Amino acid sequence: MVKLELNNKNGFFYIEENGKTEAKMTFVFAGEDKIIIDHTEVNPGNNGKGFGKMMVQKAVEFAREKNIKIIPLCPFAKSVFDKTPEFKDVL
């Protein structure tokens, strides 16, 4: 359900429903071994669906696959990391 779009410098995870982007979490690469999550946005009407946490989880999976770390500057992403001890390995 969560998709990824990326280029050499940055990227974003997003969720589409009926061809419309309903949630998006952006990040930038910090060197070759880190990404910085800088913004998370969920469209009105989608609150409570867990879209934000799903995108953070996808970012964690991406970091584990690529053997990189995550710096969550976005307050929402940081709060998910703070509440989810099993994600600490990628911080």
Buried (B, 14 or more C-beta within 10 A) or exposed (E): EBEBEEEEEBBBBBBEEEEEEBBBBBBBBEEEEBBBBBBBBBBEEBEEBEBBBBBBBBBBEBBEEEEBBBBBEBEBBBBBBEEEEEBEEBE
